[in-house]
Amino acid sequence: MKSRRSFVAINILYGPSISLSRPKAGFLGRSTSFPSFLRSDPVLPEAVSYRAFANNGWEGQQLAVAVGVVPGQKEPNVERNVEILAAQNGVDRRARNEASKLAAKRRKLNDDEELPIYATKFSKEEIEAEERQPKRKVAVMIGYSGSGYKGMQINHHEKTIEGDLFAALVAAGAISKANADDPKKSSFVRCARTDRGVHAAGNIVSLKMIIQNPDIVSRINDKLSPQIRIWGFERTNGTFNAYYMCDSRIYEYLIPTHCFLPPHPDTFLGRNMAELAEEGGDEGYQDRQRDVCTYWKETEENYIKPYLETLEPELRARVENILHEPDAKSTMTLLKVDSETGIDGIDPAEAQGPSNVENEKFEQEIPDSNTDLGASPLDAQDQKLAHSSNGTSAKESSALEEALRNLKNVIVTAKKAYRIHPNRLARVRSTLSRYVGTHNFHNYTVSKTHHDPSAKRVIKSFTTGDSPIIINDTEWLSLKVHGQSFMMHQIRKMVTMAAMVVRCGCHEGRMQDSYMEDKLSIPKAPSLGLLLERPVFDSYNKKNAVGSDAGRGMLDFGKYEKEMAEFKQREIYERIFREEERDHRFHTFFSALDNLKSPNLLFLSSVGIPASRRLLRSESGGEKPETVVADEDFPSSEDEETGQGDEG
């Protein structure tokens, strides 16, 4: 139907509200009741003009929206598209929510709303036949491995932890058939939201649940994947809200110690760090890098050179030529966000680097399904050369590809053999301690400015394990952060910032600079290593649980310590170690940052933020470095400090 590709021109004016009728019978194939602030007048057979009168500050704006079938719509839905348009163009939150509720009610009355993947629709007869049972407000304690899920937060069209949990609660009879199509009917609230690929040993959701069956926990677990477990539940008072009543949260991040190695001196970042240290007269730079000053030289002699000597002279020359000079765009291709594994990239910045004026953040996912998950910059450059029209035979290209893959494996092997020096471990701990206290973390999340009060967060502690552990020949370090609340991507950006300060031999004072008004581009570390250890409810336990005569107990994960430890080892730790062994995501992430030909990360040098403002000229052609648009920090569907969520 041709009209499905028509456009609706919307002229928004300030004025009183009036009811509207459809402009043309049969235009959308069904009777439509438009929001009360729209009035329609047909203009052309294939286009309709809607003159809107609303007291919402849109006066004079000229907007357009496609009247087309979008995913999830069986037919064009003008009213839904108008709602989307309203949300995108500044309507106040109260008006937007009211419009959304009214639209949802209309869709429900018209029976045209698509059922979310987590919902179960029962017939009226089935609902009426079900025996009514009392529901009690409870806090359900859960754990999960986030691999393969699109995060914790429920999503209409994506596989999420909450979606599977809600479906299991319905299937086990913990939620009635009448409430099986909408979690809100059961007052379903999460304590902490985690992003795609992020795990949790302990998390809590609050809801009204049917708990008469003494085996309800085991029945729910029988309906769940082994990746999700319910540890138990506790009765709470009727006003309990898992998000608002949580005092603080404790996260753990597992990271290989080779991530604290300095950039190779021949990479863009390594070369500039040394040059800018000399330029800035930073006498402490060499001292801060003393324990690793010979690492790359020894790696060249003991790992890289012996392998290169096995290659034919011509092939060896080609490999050496691209070893530390990958193309910037090809490098960034490797930092795509995979739909299941969540390999993440670097926040973009303009070529000019940060300034005191807020830079616009252009962050988008770089799709490239042809790039292997565990690829390195060598692989990307190899693909570029192998497919170029330079007359290279297929046989020669194949040999080059194999040589680069083997060399990447050699470098990974060398990194796995690294064991962190006590002095470097002390630097890591000292750097992490700079986060403790109340600071402005606007550079550690998305869509927040330095002047936004919600960017100020309290970090109670940020520590490392007593000593690293060795798994699959790789040395790992456990980082634990305890804070009141966290913004989107905050912890992963904090991990990267601390790692880069140590790697680049940067003075720890640069941490303080990141809390200032300058806009810095801080990458977010892979989601693979992040897990929510547990939320803390000390205030609730003290005021409402202890000594209560209503059967309410303390919200304490301690009673499930044994089960949680086994689950963490089997479903989280071993999965992290196994996936890193297979894909080398940390190696890929930091190698790509080292080779990124852009001044965006040069604020980590001895010169500091002014270095990132320069337009450094590339050695090859004296051109400006490329502006790299990287993976998207997708905005949350709920407000970060008032929504029911946290870090991911």
VODRENRO-418482 format. One record per residue (C-alpha): z, y, x; residue in one letter. Coordinates in pm, whole numbers, padded with zeros to 5 digits, always signed. Layout:
% residues N
ZYXA...
END
This chain:
% residues 648
+00000+00000+00000M-00125+00314+00162K+00158+00536+00040S+00404+00338+00252R+00270+00527+00552R+00300+00864+00383S+00537+01132+00498F+00790+01327+00303V+00814+01691+00402A+01163+01813+00341I+01229+02182+00303N+01604+02236+00319I+01736+02552+00158L+02076+02683+00069Y+02160+02677-00297G+02326+02494-00589P+02300+02120-00649S+02074+01983-00923I+01976+01632-01028S+01632+01503-00943L+01383+01268-01090S+01110+01070-00919R+00802+01284-00839P+00542+01034-00946K+00579+00718-01151A+00511+00404-00955G+00495+00583-00620F+00760+00357-00465L+00721+00068-00704G+01057+00105-00881R+01280+00358-01052S+01463+00572-00799T+01774+00783-00843S+01779+01044-00570F+02089+01217-00433P+02191+01504-00653S+02108+01771-00395F+01733+01696-00387L+01459+01824-00620R+01108+01682-00587S+00768+01832-00651D+00444+01643-00586P+00213+01823-00345V-00048+01569-00240L-00130+01216-00359P-00012+01077-00027E+00276+01316+00041A+00567+01453-00152V+00769+01767-00085S+01139+01757-00151Y+01312+02089-00184R+01678+02035-00111A+01962+02257-00221F+02284+02169-00040A+02590+02353+00079N+02585+02190+00420N+02444+02437+00668G+02085+02316+00680W+01938+02645+00564E+01582+02704+00676G+01529+02375+00858Q+01191+02207+00820Q+01222+01831+00859L+01002+01526+00808A+01071+01159+00763V+00838+00863+00715A+00840+00697+00378V+00778+00351+00519G+00919+00005+00518V+01175-00017+00796V+01348-00336+00918P+01572-00466+00645G+01380-00295+00360Q+01166-00494+00120K+00990-00175+00012E+00995+00193+00108P+01339+00343+00054N+01316+00721+00040V+01682+00776-00041E+01796+00568+00256R+01557+00752+00487N+01688+01084+00356V+02042+00967+00435E+01939+00878+00789I+01774+01216+00819L+02092+01384+00697A+02308+01200+00949A+02073+01294+01232Q+02056+01660+01149N+02408+01786+01140G+02540+01732+00790V+02918+01745+00802D+03096+01410+00826R+03261+01424+00483R+02931+01497+00308A+02758+01227+00510R+03021+00967+00422N+03013+01057+00054E+02633+01035+00050A+02649+00701+00225S+02902+00560-00024K+02696+00679-00320L+02380+00530-00174A+02555+00198-00107A+02679+00192-00468K+02326+00260-00596R+02179-00016-00382R+02448-00256-00504K+02383-00166-00869L+02011-00214-00815N+02088-00547-00639D+01847-00457-00358D+02091-00446-00068E+02016-00701+00201E+02308-00932+00271L+02449-00896+00626P+02424-01206+00844I+02804-01247+00847Y+02847-01222+00469A+02850-01501+00212T+02732-01432-00141K+02891-01640-00414F+02783-01644-00776S+02989-01487-01048K+03072-01832-01180E+03193-01952-00838E+03414-01648-00796I+03567-01684-01142E+03626-02057-01089A+03819-02002-00764E+04196-02015-00799E+04350-01679-00723R+04593-01691-00433Q+04822-01421-00292P+04708-01235+00018K+04937-01112+00291R+04884-00845+00555K+04872-01017+00892V+04787-00953+01257A+04558-01230+01383V+04569-01288+01760M+04235-01402+01905I+04053-01461+02233G+03681-01487+02303Y+03406-01504+02561S+03155-01226+02496G+02853-01395+02656S+02570-01429+02407G+02726-01184+02162Y+02630-00825+02085K+02987-00713+02131G+03302-00732+01918M+03216-00483+01645Q+03060-00625+01331I+02688-00559+01288N+02470-00627+00985H+02183-00781+01179H+02326-00896+01513E+02547-01183+01627K+02892-01041+01702T+03245-01172+01755I+03372-01013+01434E+03076-01147+01240G+03144-01506+01342D+03519-01460+01289L+03474-01318+00939F+03238-01599+00840A+03489-01857+00970A+03774-01695+00774L+03568-01723+00457V+03463-02081+00528A+03825-02184+00596A+03951-02027+00273G+04149-01751+00444A+03939-01492+00261I+03856-01534-00107S+03502-01578-00237K+03528-01244-00415A+03578-01070-00078N+03334-01284+00122A+03055-01026+00130D+03244-00732+00280D+03521-00724+00547P+03644-00390+00411K+03767-00563+00097K+04020-00747+00314S+04116-00433+00512S+03964-00588+00824F+04048-00373+01132V+04014-00456+01502R+04257-00342+01769C+04000-00295+02045A+03624-00301+02038R+03449-00458+02336T+03085-00413+02423D+02812-00670+02463R+02899-00937+02719G+03264-00826+02752V+03536-01089+02708H+03892-01086+02572A+04178-01322+02644A+04382-01142+02380G+04279-00911+02098N+04412-00848+01748I+04256-00793+01407V+04459-00696+01101S+04360-00795+00749L+04483-00923+00416K+04462-01300+00441M+04541-01610+00236I+04802-01793+00446I+04952-02050+00209Q+04787-02342+00391N+05010-02438+00689P+04702-02560+00881D+04504-02242+00827I+04478-02161+01200V+04331-02499+01291S+04098-02484+00991R+03963-02148+01105I+03922-02269+01464N+03725-02569+01337D+03472-02326+01191K+03442-02124+01513L+03243-02169+01831S+03452-02284+02133P+03389-01933+02269Q+03621-01786+02002I+03979-01899+01943R+04256-01790+01710I+04593-01820+01882W+04800-01751+01572G+04903-01476+01334F+05210-01276+01236E+05307-01123+00903R+05317-00743+00919T+05416-00463+00688N+05160-00346+00436G+05065-00032+00627T+04994-00208+00957F+04668-00106+01125N+04573-00295+01441A+04394+00003+01594Y+04630+00291+01520Y+04951+00103+01593M+04843-00022+01936C+05035+00155+02213D+04805+00067+02501S+04560-00188+02635R+04535-00390+02955I+04193-00483+03094Y+04097-00700+03388E+03779-00669+03594Y+03669-00941+03835L+03446-00823+04118I+03316-00991+04437P+03462-00827+04747T+03114-00789+04898H+03065-00508+04644C+03283-00295+04875F+03046-00339+05170L+02867-00021+05281P+02498+00029+05197P+02260-00105+05462H+02196+00180+05708P+01819+00156+05643D+01851+00206+05268T+01814+00549+05112F+02183+00578+05029L+02309+00436+05359G+02083+00663+05563R+02185+00976+05375N+02557+00895+05383M+02551+00885+05764A+02332+01195+05801E+02538+01402+05557L+02864+01294+05726A+02730+01428+06053E+02601+01743+05888E+02937+01804+05719G+03131+01739+06039G+03332+01466+05868D+03526+01313+06156E+03707+01074+05922G+03385+00906+05805Y+03367+00669+06102Q+03735+00580+06069D+03694+00495+05701R+03402+00264+05782Q+03541+00120+06103R+03628-00225+05964D+03267-00277+05845V+03079-00080+06109C+02931-00394+06266T+02874-00594+05948Y+02505-00520+05897W+02422-00553+06265K+02584-00896+06272E+02410-00992+05948T+02074-00895+06096E+02140-01105+06406E+02297-01407+06237N+02110-01428+05907Y+01805-01204+05863I+01646-01221+06208K+01661-01604+06237P+01484-01633+05902Y+01217-01373+05984L+01138-01559+06306E+01029-01857+06099T+00749-01654+05935L+00395-01598+06059E+00362-01264+06246P+00145-01100+05977E+00368-01216+05692L+00679-01115+05882R+00540-00763+05932A+00475-00727+05560R+00823-00849+05470V+00991-00617+05722E+00785-00327+05590N+00931-00355+05240I+01274-00495+05325L+01465-00170+05263H+01192+00043+05110E+01146-00075+04749P+00971+00148+04503D+01222+00346+04293A+01069+00256+03958K+01048-00110+04051S+01408-00099+04164T+01527+00051+03838M+01334-00212+03644T+01587-00458+03779L+01870-00272+03611L+01751-00346+03260K+02001-00449+02995V+01937-00810+02904D+01999-00898+02541S+02242-01177+02625E+02380-01111+02969T+02422-00736+02963G+02302-00644+03311I+02347-00272+03321D+02198+00011+03517G+02261+00363+03631I+02308+00672+03425D+02016+00905+03473P+02033+01260+03592A+01774+01524+03637E+01601+01540+03974A+01795+01855+04050Q+02119+01660+04035G+02439+01781+03870P+02514+02144+03813S+02781+02351+03645N+02555+02369+03343V+02572+02053+03132E+02274+01832+03211N+02111+01653+02924E+02157+01278+02961K+01842+01079+02915F+01951+00719+02898E+01722+00447+02772Q+01681+00077+02821E+01406-00025+03061I+01236-00328+02908P+01065-00569+03144D+01065-00924+03023S+00867-01035+03326N+01147-00953+03569T+01375-01242+03651D+01739-01203+03557L+01858-01250+03911G+01587-01046+04077A+01646-00810+04364S+01457-00501+04479P+01265-00733+04707L+01132-00923+04408D+01024-00606+04230A+00840-00471+04533Q+00689-00812+04587D+00546-00811+04234Q+00404-00465+04289K+00226-00569+04609L+00119-00909+04483A-00060-00760+04182H-00219-00465+04358S-00593-00458+04410S-00585-00454+04789N-00791-00765+04841G-00492-00987+04912T-00569-01346+04821S-00361-01536+04568A-00246-01768+04845K-00122-01478+05060E+00052-01320+04761S+00224-01647+04683S+00342-01676+05043A+00478-01320+05032L+00660-01387+04705E+00822-01698+04845E+00920-01522+05169A+01086-01237+04979L+01272-01473+04749R+01399-01670+05047N+01502-01351+05225L+01693-01235+04919K+01879-01566+04917N+01959-01521+05286V+02109-01177+05222I+02307-01307+04925V+02441-01590+05140T+02549-01339+05406A+02730-01129+05144K+02906-01434+05001K+03043-01511+05347A+03210-01169+05367Y+03590-01156+05352R+03746-00818+05286I+03951-00665+05568H+04314-00568+05489P+04236-00206+05572N+03949-00203+05326R+04158-00368+05058L+04419-00097+05114A+04146+00166+05062R+04045-00001+04736V+04404+00009+04612R+04456+00367+04721S+04131+00476+04552T+04220+00303+04225L+04562+00471+04226S+04382+00808+04197R+04309+00722+03834Y+04676+00703+03736V+04794+00988+03516G+04625+01209+03258T+04274+01317+03357H+03953+01443+03203N+03719+01141+03204F+03413+01313+03055H+03202+01180+03344N+03308+00824+03266Y+03161+00795+02917T+02873+00923+02707V+02825+01226+02484S+03143+01408+02588K+03174+01739+02768T+03447+01866+02996H+03572+02088+02714H+03612+01800+02470D+03989+01736+02433P+03925+01369+02352S+03789+01317+02706A+04146+01337+02838K+04293+00989+02873R+04616+00846+03012V+04600+00570+03274I+04935+00400+03330K+04830+00183+03624S+04522+00056+03807F+04599-00223+04054T+04447-00522+04233T+04567-00880+04262G+04800-00969+04546D+04515-01135+04734S+04150-01223+04669P+04045-01570+04558I+03745-01773+04677I+03521-01935+04414I+03188-02098+04500N+03212-01954+04854D+03238-01601+04712T+03553-01394+04750E+03665-01228+04426W+03916-00953+04359L+04100-00900+04030S+04140-00538+03917L+04377-00456+03630K+04390-00127+03444V+04653-00032+03185H+04580+00269+02969G+04661+00411+02628Q+04297+00400+02519S+03952+00393+02672F+03617+00546+02584M+03283+00374+02575M+03192+00231+02920H+03489+00411+03078Q+03635+00114+03265I+03302-00006+03401R+03221+00344+03525K+03568+00371+03679M+03509+00044+03866V+03173+00163+03998T+03307+00503+04104M+03595+00347+04298A+03364+00088+04458A+03110+00353+04558M+03378+00580+04708V+03491+00290+04928V+03137+00170+05006R+03007+00511+05104C+03303+00601+05325G+03377+00887+05091C+03705+01073+05100H+03930+00979+04807E+03944+01344+04706G+03602+01295+04548R+03781+01117+04265M+03944+01445+04172Q+03604+01614+04170D+03488+01372+03900S+03748+01515+03660Y+03612+01868+03701M+03342+02041+03498E+03045+01931+03713D+02836+01668+03541K+02806+01362+03766L+02587+01057+03723S+02816+00755+03749I+02660+00411+03693P+02843+00150+03488K+02917-00181+03656A+02794-00510+03506P+02977-00612+03190S+03003-00966+03323L+03333-00906+03505G+03521-00720+03231L+03773-00873+02994L+04045-00740+02766L+04364-00911+02878E+04578-00800+02585R+04678-00504+02368P+05039-00381+02372V+05245-00318+02055F+05588-00230+02194D+05655+00053+01948S+05565-00155+01646Y+05770-00449+01770N+06071-00226+01823K+06056-00040+01493K+05916-00283+01242N+05935-00640+01363A+06262-00715+01544V+06544-00802+01303G+06325-00781+00996S+06419-00999+00700D+06066-01016+00563A+05944-01294+00791G+05767-01061+01028R+05766-01147+01396G+05682-00970+01718M+05320-00918+01821L+05351-01093+02155D+05087-01307+02327F+05355-01464+02547G+05409-01754+02306K+05043-01856+02354Y+05043-01816+02731E+04950-02178+02809K+04661-02196+02560E+04532-01856+02669M+04543-01951+03038A+04338-02265+02973E+04090-02071+02761F+04055-01793+03019K+03984-02042+03294Q+03735-02249+03094R+03552-01995+02878E+03586-01670+03073I+03657-01710+03445Y+03435-02013+03501E+03160-01851+03295R+03180-01534+03505I+03173-01729+03832F+02892-01956+03710R+02670-01674+03586E+02719-01470+03903E+02637-01773+04116E+02317-01818+03918R+02203-01458+03870D+02365-01254+04154H+02413-00958+03921R+02657-00768+04139F+02425-00801+04440H+02132-00683+04227T+02325-00389+04085F+02459-00244+04410F+02140-00317+04608S+01940-00124+04352A+02177+00173+04375L+02148+00170+04753D+01768+00183+04734N+01741+00441+04458L+01544+00734+04601K+01723+01010+04417S+01992+01265+04506P+02193+01168+04198N+02449+00967+04396L+02471+01193+04700L+02784+01359+04563F+02951+01055+04724L+02865+01189+05068S+03080+01402+05298S+02901+01714+05170V+03003+01633+04814G+02853+01765+04492I+02627+02025+04661P+02430+01737+04816A+02332+01612+04471S+02194+01954+04381R+01939+01943+04657R+01582+01831+04612L+01568+01594+04906L+01223+01540+05044R+01116+01181+05087S+01035+01070+05439E+00698+00931+05341S+00527+01226+05181G+00764+01519+05155G+00759+01491+04778E+01041+01540+04536K+01235+01224+04463P+01149+01059+04138E+01357+01128+03831T+01470+00791+03707V+01534+00726+03342V+01767+00432+03322A+01939+00205+03077D+02071+00353+02759E+02438+00399+02685D+02391+00329+02315F+02605+00561+02108P+02878+00389+01919S+02848+00355+01545S+03199+00491+01514E+03385+00779+01666D+03533+00677+01998E+03881+00811+01959E+03920+00767+01586T+03706+00459+01536G+03846+00114+01564Q+03727+00044+01912G+03763+00078+02279D+03594+00017+02609E+03305-00220+02667G
END
